[in-house]
Amino acid sequence: MTESFADTLGDRTSRILVTGASGGLGGALARFYAAPGILLDLWGRDHARLEMVARDCRAAGAKVATRSLDITDVPAAIVALEGEDSAASFDIAIFCSGRGDIRVPGERIERAMQVAHLGAVNFTAPAAMATAMAERMVSRGRGRIVLIGSAAAFHALPFATAYSGTKAGLARFADALRLAVKPYGVSVTLVSPGFIDTAAGRKVPGPRPMLLAPEVVAARIGKAAASGKAHLVLPWPFVVLRWVDRLLPRPLRDRVLAGLSPPDKAT
């Protein structure tokens, strides 16, 4: 049995933002934090799935507001974020929106517009929104920001250049933002998970070793955010893989990564 929000946080937080709440992990995070006295602001692209998550959270006793929008319209997303924070300030902001994609089978490299889209969803939007949120939390002298990255950020995946590249950028951004806001009472936690058993994750071809249930990941994220942990990598063997990637001679590392590519099949 996984722990609940009330089990892991002593200083009971009142208002929490979760973007990407219509996705598998975002929905699990929303349900993890749902409890009486908690106000959840849930953002997501899929309105129907978002309302299903909201219904579950209300049943758990939380008050829930939802917003369905495209965060790639970054100015509109920031205006919405600042408006909601002005109405009642967020104590925790979890930026869980993201897209995973790989090279189209039969093509040698990824499509340019695919790279542009993943850049907006996986890096530009969450980084800009986290910055807007950080500025407000710094002025209050408190707050927690959580950015959901990926273990793929630590590996140059030739079949997922946009995904691994954008998540790598988010990882460096999160670390820099953490250092910038730490003196002002604000924490930034980067989460770098491996494979999660979500609907989106099941669409990715190939093996998914050490697959984690989204509820388990959500509980671990809750603990990391509560303690102000700088970086959560899970499951733990991915920490080892990160160091292996760093320590292997480049020619050997290149051969290993090239061998991970799924087989090309003509569409």
N, C-alpha and C positions, 0 to 999 in steps of 0.2 A: 504494500500500500504506500502510495506517495504522500508526502506531507502537504499540508495546506498552507496558504499564506499566513494564517493566524499562528501556525506552528513555528514559522521561521522568522517572523518579524516581531520584535518586542515593542518597538516604537510604532504603533499602529498608524499606517499611512492612510490618508483619507481619499486622495484623488490620484488616479493612475491612468496614463495614456498608453494604449497599445495600438500601434499601426500594424497593418498586415493581419488584423484579427480575424479575417475571413479565411486565412490559410490554416494549415494543420498545426504548426507550432504557435502561431499567434493566437489561435483559438484555445489551445492548451494553456497558454499563459493567461489569457483572460479568465478561464475557468479556475486556474490556480489561485488567482488573486481575488476571485469573487467571494465576498463574505458580507455579513450585515455591517452597515456603517461605511462601506466602501463605495465610492463613486468611480465607475469605470467609463472612460471615454474610449470607444472602440472604433477604429477606422479600418476600412477594407474596401477592396474593389468589387467583390461579389456581394451584392446587397442581400440576396436570399440566404447565403451562408452566414453572413454577418448577423442577420436577425436570428438565426438559429443559435448562434453563440450567445447573443444577447439574452435570448430567452432562458438558456441554461444558467447564465450568470444571475439573472433576476431571481430564478428559482432558488439559487444559493443565498439570496438575501441582499445582493448588491444592487445599487442604483446604477442604471446603465444609460448612456447616451451613445448614439451611433452616428457615423458620418461615412458616406460612400463617395469617394473622390479618387481622381487619378493624381498620384503624388508627383508624376513627371511634369505636371504644371506646377513647378516649384514656387513661383510667386504666390499663386492661389493657396497652395498648401501652407506656406508660411503665414499668410494672412489669417487663414483658418486657425492655425495653431496659436498664434498670438492672441486672436480673439477669444478662444476658449480659455487660455491661460489667464487672460485679463478678467474673465468672468469669475473664475475660481482657480487658484494656482495649482499646478501639478506638483506632486511630491516625487513621483517616479514617471519618467518618460521612456518607454521601450519602443525602439524603432526596429520593427520586425519585418517590414515590407522588403521584398526582394524577389528576384527571379533567378532560376537556375536554367541554363541552357548549354547545349553542346553543338559541335559542328554538325551540319546536316549530312546524313549519310550520302556518300557518293561525291561530296565536295571536298576540295583540298584544304580550304580555310573557311573560317566563319564569314558570314555575310556582314557587310559594313553596317547596315542599318540594325542588325542584331546587336552588334557591338555598341552602337550608339544608344540603343534602348536599354541594354543592361547597364551601361554607364550611368544613365539617368536614374534607373530604379535602384541599383545596388550601391551607388556611390553619391552622385550629386544630390539627390533628394534627401536621403537620410543624413548626409553630412551637413547640408544647409539647415535642415530642420533641427538637428542636434545643436548646431551653433546658435540658432535663434533661441532654443530652449535654455542653453547654457547661459546666455546673456541674462535671461530673466532669473534663472536660479542663482547666479552669482550676485545679482542685486539683492536677493533675499537672504543670501548666506547659507543656503541649504538646497538639497535636491539630489536626485540620483538619475543618471542617464545610462541606458543600456542600449548597445548597438549589437545587432546580430550579424556576425560575419560568417566565416566558414573555414573549416580546416583546409579547404582547397586554396586558401590565400597563401599557404606556405609552400605551394608546389606549382611549378610552371607547366600547366597541363596543356599540351598541344592541341587537344580536341575540345578544350573549353577555355580558350584564351581570354575571352571577355569575362567569363565568370570568375576564373582564378585571378585575373588582373584587377577587376573591380573590387573583389573582396580583399585583395592585398592592399589596395589603396585605402579602403575603409579601415583596415587594421592599423595602418600607419597613422591615419587621421585620428582614430580613437585614442591611440597612445599619446599623440600630441595634445589633443583636447584635454585628456586627463591631466597632463602636467600643467596645462594652462589654468584649469579651474580648481585644482586641488587646494591651493592656498585659500580659497574662498568658501570652503565647506561643501563643495559639490563633488560628487564622485562620478566617474565614467567607467563602466564595465564593458569590455569587449567579450563577446561570446563566440567561440570558434568551434561549432559542432561538426561531427562527422556525419554519417548517414542517419537520417531520421525517417521513421516509418509514417510518411504522410502521402496523401494522394499525389502531390506534385513529385515527391521523391520516387514514387513507384514508377513514374513515367520514364525515368532516366534508365537507359539500357545498361546492362553489365551487372556484375556482382556488387552487393552492398554489405561489405563486412562490418561486423560489430554494430548492427542496426539497433537504434534506440527508439523506444516509444516516446512520442511527443510529451506525454504526461511526465515521464521521468526527466526529460530535458528541461521542461518548464520548472519543475521543483528545484533542480540544480541551479537554474538561472535565478530563481527567487532567493536562494541562499547566497549566491554570489553577489547579487545586488544589495541584499541586506547588510552584508559585511563590507561593502565597498571594494570588493575584489577587482583588481585591475584587469585580469584576463582569465577566462574560463575556457579551457580546451577539454572537450569530452567526445568520446570516452578517452581515458588516459593513454591508451596506446598511440593515439594520434600525436601526443607530445613526443613520443619516441620517434615516430615517423618524421616529425618536423626536424629533429636533430639529425636524423639519418640523411635527410635531404641536404642539410647544411654541410655535413661532414664528408659526404661522398665526393670523390674527384669529379669534376664537371663531365668528362667523357662518359664515365660510368653512370652518373646521374642522368645524363641525357638519354642513354640507352634504356634505362629503367623507365623513365617517364614516357618515352616514345612507345615502349611496349605496353603501356597502360591504355592506349587508344583503342576504343571499340572498333571492330572490323568494319571497313567501308563496304557498303552495299549500295548498288545503284537503286535509286528510288523509282 
